[in-house]
Amino acid sequence: MNTTEKKAIVDNILELLIQLTEDGENSAPQTTKAPTTDKVEMLTIKESAALISGLSEHTVRQLVAQNKIKYIRTGEGIRGKILVNKADFYP
């Protein structure tokens, strides 16, 4: 492939890119979802047990251990605090 053939290929690519960008300007802009203002409230084991009467901390810990409730562990190892989303208790 010589230099003139390479130049022709590059010119074709440039023309196609220009067409694509012009087509993109004329098309309707894509709408995106606005960020929600709902804040996620995370509760500790103790707070989540106090949220529902009759629910003990032990029960919440068992639910977490059985992966029946989504949780996040902050920190490392057994010293990490377990946080549970409040929405998981009250949808």
Distance bins in CASP14 RR format, pairs under 12 A and 6 or more apart:
PFRMAT RR
TARGET T0000
AUTHOR 0000-0000-0000
RMODE 2
METHOD distances of the structure
MODEL  1
1 7 0 0 0 0 0 1 0 0 0 0 0
1 8 0 0 0 0 0 1 0 0 0 0 0
1 9 0 0 0 0 1 0 0 0 0 0 0
1 10 0 0 0 0 0 1 0 0 0 0 0
2 8 0 0 0 0 0 1 0 0 0 0 0
2 9 0 0 0 0 0 1 0 0 0 0 0
3 9 0 0 0 0 0 1 0 0 0 0 0
3 10 0 0 0 0 0 1 0 0 0 0 0
4 10 0 0 0 0 0 1 0 0 0 0 0
4 11 0 0 0 0 0 1 0 0 0 0 0
5 11 0 0 0 0 0 1 0 0 0 0 0
5 12 0 0 0 0 0 1 0 0 0 0 0
6 12 0 0 0 0 0 1 0 0 0 0 0
6 13 0 0 0 0 0 1 0 0 0 0 0
7 13 0 0 0 0 0 1 0 0 0 0 0
7 14 0 0 0 0 0 1 0 0 0 0 0
8 14 0 0 0 0 0 1 0 0 0 0 0
8 15 0 0 0 0 0 1 0 0 0 0 0
9 15 0 0 0 0 0 1 0 0 0 0 0
9 16 0 0 0 0 0 1 0 0 0 0 0
10 16 0 0 0 0 0 1 0 0 0 0 0
10 17 0 0 0 0 0 1 0 0 0 0 0
11 17 0 0 0 0 0 1 0 0 0 0 0
11 18 0 0 0 0 0 1 0 0 0 0 0
12 18 0 0 0 0 0 1 0 0 0 0 0
12 19 0 0 0 0 0 1 0 0 0 0 0
13 19 0 0 0 0 0 1 0 0 0 0 0
13 20 0 0 0 0 0 1 0 0 0 0 0
14 20 0 0 0 0 0 1 0 0 0 0 0
14 21 0 0 0 0 0 1 0 0 0 0 0
15 21 0 0 0 0 0 1 0 0 0 0 0
15 22 0 0 0 0 0 1 0 0 0 0 0
16 22 0 0 0 0 0 1 0 0 0 0 0
16 23 0 0 0 0 0 1 0 0 0 0 0
17 23 0 0 0 0 0 1 0 0 0 0 0
17 24 0 0 0 0 0 1 0 0 0 0 0
18 24 0 0 0 0 0 1 0 0 0 0 0
18 25 0 0 0 0 0 1 0 0 0 0 0
19 25 0 0 0 0 0 1 0 0 0 0 0
19 26 0 0 0 0 0 1 0 0 0 0 0
20 26 0 0 0 0 0 1 0 0 0 0 0
20 27 0 0 0 0 0 1 0 0 0 0 0
21 27 0 0 0 0 0 1 0 0 0 0 0
24 30 0 0 0 0 0 1 0 0 0 0 0
38 85 0 0 0 0 0 1 0 0 0 0 0
38 86 0 0 0 0 0 1 0 0 0 0 0
38 87 0 0 0 0 1 0 0 0 0 0 0
39 85 0 0 0 0 0 1 0 0 0 0 0
39 86 0 0 0 0 1 0 0 0 0 0 0
39 87 0 0 0 0 0 1 0 0 0 0 0
40 70 0 0 0 0 0 1 0 0 0 0 0
40 72 0 0 0 0 0 1 0 0 0 0 0
40 83 0 0 0 0 1 0 0 0 0 0 0
40 84 0 0 0 0 0 1 0 0 0 0 0
40 85 1 0 0 1 0 0 0 0 0 0 0
40 86 1 0 0 1 0 0 0 0 0 0 0
40 87 1 0 0 1 0 0 0 0 0 0 0
40 88 0 0 0 0 0 1 0 0 0 0 0
41 47 0 0 0 0 1 0 0 0 0 0 0
41 48 0 0 0 0 0 1 0 0 0 0 0
41 51 0 0 0 0 0 1 0 0 0 0 0
41 83 0 0 0 0 1 0 0 0 0 0 0
41 84 0 0 0 0 1 0 0 0 0 0 0
41 85 1 0 0 1 0 0 0 0 0 0 0
41 86 1 0 1 0 0 0 0 0 0 0 0
41 87 1 0 0 1 0 0 0 0 0 0 0
41 88 0 0 0 0 0 1 0 0 0 0 0
41 89 0 0 0 0 0 1 0 0 0 0 0
41 90 0 0 0 0 0 1 0 0 0 0 0
42 48 0 0 0 0 1 0 0 0 0 0 0
42 70 0 0 0 0 0 1 0 0 0 0 0
42 71 0 0 0 0 1 0 0 0 0 0 0
42 72 1 0 0 1 0 0 0 0 0 0 0
42 73 0 0 0 0 0 1 0 0 0 0 0
42 74 0 0 0 0 1 0 0 0 0 0 0
42 81 0 0 0 0 1 0 0 0 0 0 0
42 82 0 0 0 0 1 0 0 0 0 0 0
42 83 1 0 1 0 0 0 0 0 0 0 0
42 84 1 0 0 1 0 0 0 0 0 0 0
42 85 1 0 0 1 0 0 0 0 0 0 0
42 86 1 0 0 1 0 0 0 0 0 0 0
42 87 0 0 0 0 1 0 0 0 0 0 0
42 88 0 0 0 0 0 1 0 0 0 0 0
42 89 0 0 0 0 0 1 0 0 0 0 0
43 49 0 0 0 0 1 0 0 0 0 0 0
43 50 0 0 0 0 1 0 0 0 0 0 0
43 51 1 0 0 1 0 0 0 0 0 0 0
43 52 0 0 0 0 0 1 0 0 0 0 0
43 55 0 0 0 0 0 1 0 0 0 0 0
43 57 0 0 0 0 0 1 0 0 0 0 0
43 60 0 0 0 0 1 0 0 0 0 0 0
43 64 0 0 0 0 0 1 0 0 0 0 0
43 69 0 0 0 0 0 1 0 0 0 0 0
43 71 0 0 0 0 1 0 0 0 0 0 0
43 72 0 0 0 0 0 1 0 0 0 0 0
43 81 0 0 0 0 0 1 0 0 0 0 0
43 82 0 0 0 0 1 0 0 0 0 0 0
43 83 1 0 0 1 0 0 0 0 0 0 0
43 84 1 0 1 0 0 0 0 0 0 0 0
43 85 1 0 0 1 0 0 0 0 0 0 0
43 86 1 0 1 0 0 0 0 0 0 0 0
43 87 0 0 0 0 0 1 0 0 0 0 0
43 88 0 0 0 0 1 0 0 0 0 0 0
43 89 1 0 0 1 0 0 0 0 0 0 0
43 90 0 0 0 0 0 1 0 0 0 0 0
44 50 0 0 0 0 1 0 0 0 0 0 0
44 51 0 0 0 0 0 1 0 0 0 0 0
44 57 0 0 0 0 1 0 0 0 0 0 0
44 60 0 0 0 0 1 0 0 0 0 0 0
44 61 0 0 0 0 0 1 0 0 0 0 0
44 64 0 0 0 0 0 1 0 0 0 0 0
44 71 0 0 0 0 0 1 0 0 0 0 0
44 72 0 0 0 0 0 1 0 0 0 0 0
44 73 0 0 0 0 0 1 0 0 0 0 0
44 74 0 0 0 0 1 0 0 0 0 0 0
44 80 0 0 0 0 0 1 0 0 0 0 0
44 81 1 0 0 1 0 0 0 0 0 0 0
44 82 1 0 0 1 0 0 0 0 0 0 0
44 83 1 0 0 1 0 0 0 0 0 0 0
44 84 1 0 0 1 0 0 0 0 0 0 0
44 85 0 0 0 0 0 1 0 0 0 0 0
44 86 0 0 0 0 0 1 0 0 0 0 0
45 51 0 0 0 0 0 1 0 0 0 0 0
45 55 0 0 0 0 0 1 0 0 0 0 0
45 56 0 0 0 0 1 0 0 0 0 0 0
45 57 1 0 1 0 0 0 0 0 0 0 0
45 58 0 0 0 0 1 0 0 0 0 0 0
45 59 0 0 0 0 1 0 0 0 0 0 0
45 60 1 0 1 0 0 0 0 0 0 0 0
45 61 1 0 0 1 0 0 0 0 0 0 0
45 62 0 0 0 0 0 1 0 0 0 0 0
45 63 0 0 0 0 1 0 0 0 0 0 0
45 64 1 0 0 1 0 0 0 0 0 0 0
45 65 0 0 0 0 0 1 0 0 0 0 0
45 69 0 0 0 0 0 1 0 0 0 0 0
45 71 0 0 0 0 1 0 0 0 0 0 0
45 73 0 0 0 0 0 1 0 0 0 0 0
45 80 0 0 0 0 0 1 0 0 0 0 0
45 81 0 0 0 0 1 0 0 0 0 0 0
45 82 1 0 1 0 0 0 0 0 0 0 0
45 83 0 0 0 0 1 0 0 0 0 0 0
45 84 1 0 0 1 0 0 0 0 0 0 0
45 89 0 0 0 0 0 1 0 0 0 0 0
46 55 0 0 0 0 0 1 0 0 0 0 0
46 56 0 0 0 0 0 1 0 0 0 0 0
46 57 1 0 1 0 0 0 0 0 0 0 0
46 58 0 0 0 0 0 1 0 0 0 0 0
46 60 0 0 0 0 1 0 0 0 0 0 0
46 61 0 0 0 0 0 1 0 0 0 0 0
46 81 0 0 0 0 0 1 0 0 0 0 0
46 82 0 0 0 0 0 1 0 0 0 0 0
46 83 0 0 0 0 0 1 0 0 0 0 0
46 84 0 0 0 0 0 1 0 0 0 0 0
47 55 0 0 0 0 0 1 0 0 0 0 0
47 57 0 0 0 0 1 0 0 0 0 0 0
47 60 0 0 0 0 1 0 0 0 0 0 0
47 81 0 0 0 0 0 1 0 0 0 0 0
47 82 0 0 0 0 0 1 0 0 0 0 0
47 83 0 0 0 0 1 0 0 0 0 0 0
47 84 0 0 0 0 1 0 0 0 0 0 0
47 85 0 0 0 0 0 1 0 0 0 0 0
47 86 0 0 0 0 1 0 0 0 0 0 0
47 89 0 0 0 0 0 1 0 0 0 0 0
48 54 0 0 0 0 0 1 0 0 0 0 0
48 55 1 0 0 1 0 0 0 0 0 0 0
48 56 0 0 0 0 0 1 0 0 0 0 0
48 57 0 0 0 0 1 0 0 0 0 0 0
48 59 0 0 0 0 1 0 0 0 0 0 0
48 60 1 0 1 0 0 0 0 0 0 0 0
48 61 0 0 0 0 1 0 0 0 0 0 0
48 63 0 0 0 0 1 0 0 0 0 0 0
48 64 0 0 0 0 1 0 0 0 0 0 0
48 69 0 0 0 0 1 0 0 0 0 0 0
48 70 0 0 0 0 0 1 0 0 0 0 0
48 71 0 0 0 0 1 0 0 0 0 0 0
48 82 0 0 0 0 1 0 0 0 0 0 0
48 83 0 0 0 0 1 0 0 0 0 0 0
48 84 1 0 1 0 0 0 0 0 0 0 0
48 85 0 0 0 0 1 0 0 0 0 0 0
48 86 1 0 0 1 0 0 0 0 0 0 0
48 87 0 0 0 0 0 1 0 0 0 0 0
48 88 0 0 0 0 1 0 0 0 0 0 0
48 89 1 0 0 1 0 0 0 0 0 0 0
48 90 0 0 0 0 0 1 0 0 0 0 0
49 55 1 0 1 0 0 0 0 0 0 0 0
49 56 1 0 1 0 0 0 0 0 0 0 0
49 57 1 0 1 0 0 0 0 0 0 0 0
49 58 0 0 0 0 1 0 0 0 0 0 0
49 59 1 0 0 1 0 0 0 0 0 0 0
49 60 1 0 1 0 0 0 0 0 0 0 0
49 61 0 0 0 0 1 0 0 0 0 0 0
49 62 0 0 0 0 0 1 0 0 0 0 0
49 63 0 0 0 0 0 1 0 0 0 0 0
49 64 0 0 0 0 0 1 0 0 0 0 0
49 69 0 0 0 0 0 1 0 0 0 0 0
49 82 0 0 0 0 0 1 0 0 0 0 0
49 84 0 0 0 0 1 0 0 0 0 0 0
49 89 0 0 0 0 0 1 0 0 0 0 0
50 56 0 0 0 0 0 1 0 0 0 0 0
50 57 0 0 0 0 1 0 0 0 0 0 0
50 60 0 0 0 0 0 1 0 0 0 0 0
50 86 0 0 0 0 0 1 0 0 0 0 0
50 89 0 0 0 0 0 1 0 0 0 0 0
51 57 0 0 0 0 0 1 0 0 0 0 0
51 60 0 0 0 0 1 0 0 0 0 0 0
51 84 0 0 0 0 1 0 0 0 0 0 0
51 85 0 0 0 0 0 1 0 0 0 0 0
51 86 1 0 0 1 0 0 0 0 0 0 0
51 87 0 0 0 0 0 1 0 0 0 0 0
51 88 0 0 0 0 0 1 0 0 0 0 0
51 89 1 0 1 0 0 0 0 0 0 0 0
51 90 1 0 0 1 0 0 0 0 0 0 0
52 59 0 0 0 0 1 0 0 0 0 0 0
52 60 0 0 0 0 1 0 0 0 0 0 0
52 63 0 0 0 0 0 1 0 0 0 0 0
52 69 0 0 0 0 0 1 0 0 0 0 0
52 84 0 0 0 0 0 1 0 0 0 0 0
52 86 0 0 0 0 0 1 0 0 0 0 0
52 88 0 0 0 0 0 1 0 0 0 0 0
52 89 1 0 0 1 0 0 0 0 0 0 0
52 90 0 0 0 0 1 0 0 0 0 0 0
54 60 0 0 0 0 0 1 0 0 0 0 0
55 61 0 0 0 0 0 1 0 0 0 0 0
55 62 0 0 0 0 0 1 0 0 0 0 0
55 63 0 0 0 0 1 0 0 0 0 0 0
55 69 0 0 0 0 0 1 0 0 0 0 0
55 84 0 0 0 0 0 1 0 0 0 0 0
55 89 0 0 0 0 1 0 0 0 0 0 0
56 62 0 0 0 0 1 0 0 0 0 0 0
56 63 0 0 0 0 0 1 0 0 0 0 0
57 63 0 0 0 0 0 1 0 0 0 0 0
57 64 0 0 0 0 0 1 0 0 0 0 0
57 82 0 0 0 0 0 1 0 0 0 0 0
57 84 0 0 0 0 0 1 0 0 0 0 0
58 64 0 0 0 0 0 1 0 0 0 0 0
58 65 0 0 0 0 0 1 0 0 0 0 0
59 65 0 0 0 0 0 1 0 0 0 0 0
59 66 0 0 0 0 0 1 0 0 0 0 0
59 68 0 0 0 0 0 1 0 0 0 0 0
59 69 0 0 0 0 0 1 0 0 0 0 0
59 89 0 0 0 0 0 1 0 0 0 0 0
60 66 0 0 0 0 0 1 0 0 0 0 0
60 68 0 0 0 0 0 1 0 0 0 0 0
60 69 1 0 0 1 0 0 0 0 0 0 0
60 71 0 0 0 0 1 0 0 0 0 0 0
60 82 0 0 0 0 1 0 0 0 0 0 0
60 83 0 0 0 0 0 1 0 0 0 0 0
60 84 1 0 0 1 0 0 0 0 0 0 0
60 88 0 0 0 0 0 1 0 0 0 0 0
60 89 0 0 0 0 1 0 0 0 0 0 0
61 68 0 0 0 0 0 1 0 0 0 0 0
61 69 0 0 0 0 1 0 0 0 0 0 0
61 71 0 0 0 0 1 0 0 0 0 0 0
61 82 1 0 0 1 0 0 0 0 0 0 0
61 84 0 0 0 0 0 1 0 0 0 0 0
62 68 0 0 0 0 1 0 0 0 0 0 0
62 69 0 0 0 0 1 0 0 0 0 0 0
62 82 0 0 0 0 0 1 0 0 0 0 0
63 69 1 0 1 0 0 0 0 0 0 0 0
63 70 0 0 0 0 0 1 0 0 0 0 0
63 71 0 0 0 0 1 0 0 0 0 0 0
63 82 0 0 0 0 0 1 0 0 0 0 0
63 84 0 0 0 0 1 0 0 0 0 0 0
63 88 0 0 0 0 1 0 0 0 0 0 0
63 89 0 0 0 0 0 1 0 0 0 0 0
64 70 0 0 0 0 1 0 0 0 0 0 0
64 71 1 0 1 0 0 0 0 0 0 0 0
64 72 0 0 0 0 0 1 0 0 0 0 0
64 73 0 0 0 0 1 0 0 0 0 0 0
64 81 0 0 0 0 0 1 0 0 0 0 0
64 82 1 0 1 0 0 0 0 0 0 0 0
64 83 0 0 0 0 1 0 0 0 0 0 0
64 84 1 0 0 1 0 0 0 0 0 0 0
64 85 0 0 0 0 0 1 0 0 0 0 0
64 88 0 0 0 0 0 1 0 0 0 0 0
65 71 0 0 0 0 1 0 0 0 0 0 0
65 73 0 0 0 0 0 1 0 0 0 0 0
65 82 0 0 0 0 1 0 0 0 0 0 0
67 88 0 0 0 0 0 1 0 0 0 0 0
68 84 0 0 0 0 0 1 0 0 0 0 0
68 88 0 0 0 0 1 0 0 0 0 0 0
68 89 0 0 0 0 0 1 0 0 0 0 0
69 82 0 0 0 0 1 0 0 0 0 0 0
69 83 0 0 0 0 0 1 0 0 0 0 0
69 84 1 0 1 0 0 0 0 0 0 0 0
69 85 0 0 0 0 1 0 0 0 0 0 0
69 86 0 0 0 0 0 1 0 0 0 0 0
69 87 0 0 0 0 0 1 0 0 0 0 0
69 88 1 0 1 0 0 0 0 0 0 0 0
69 89 0 0 0 0 1 0 0 0 0 0 0
70 82 0 0 0 0 0 1 0 0 0 0 0
70 83 0 0 0 0 1 0 0 0 0 0 0
70 84 1 0 0 1 0 0 0 0 0 0 0
70 85 1 0 0 1 0 0 0 0 0 0 0
70 86 0 0 0 0 0 1 0 0 0 0 0
70 87 0 0 0 0 1 0 0 0 0 0 0
70 88 1 0 1 0 0 0 0 0 0 0 0
70 89 0 0 0 0 0 1 0 0 0 0 0
71 80 0 0 0 0 0 1 0 0 0 0 0
71 81 0 0 0 0 0 1 0 0 0 0 0
71 82 1 0 1 0 0 0 0 0 0 0 0
71 83 1 0 0 1 0 0 0 0 0 0 0
71 84 1 0 1 0 0 0 0 0 0 0 0
71 85 0 0 0 0 1 0 0 0 0 0 0
71 86 0 0 0 0 0 1 0 0 0 0 0
71 88 0 0 0 0 1 0 0 0 0 0 0
71 89 0 0 0 0 0 1 0 0 0 0 0
72 80 0 0 0 0 1 0 0 0 0 0 0
72 81 0 0 0 0 1 0 0 0 0 0 0
72 82 1 0 0 1 0 0 0 0 0 0 0
72 83 1 0 1 0 0 0 0 0 0 0 0
72 84 0 0 0 0 1 0 0 0 0 0 0
72 85 0 0 0 0 1 0 0 0 0 0 0
72 88 0 0 0 0 0 1 0 0 0 0 0
73 79 0 0 0 0 1 0 0 0 0 0 0
73 80 1 0 1 0 0 0 0 0 0 0 0
73 81 1 0 0 1 0 0 0 0 0 0 0
73 82 1 0 1 0 0 0 0 0 0 0 0
73 83 1 0 0 1 0 0 0 0 0 0 0
73 84 0 0 0 0 0 1 0 0 0 0 0
74 80 1 0 1 0 0 0 0 0 0 0 0
74 81 1 0 1 0 0 0 0 0 0 0 0
74 82 1 0 0 1 0 0 0 0 0 0 0
74 83 1 0 0 1 0 0 0 0 0 0 0
74 84 0 0 0 0 0 1 0 0 0 0 0
75 81 1 0 0 1 0 0 0 0 0 0 0
75 82 0 0 0 0 0 1 0 0 0 0 0
75 83 0 0 0 0 0 1 0 0 0 0 0
84 90 0 0 0 0 0 1 0 0 0 0 0
85 91 0 0 0 0 0 1 0 0 0 0 0
END
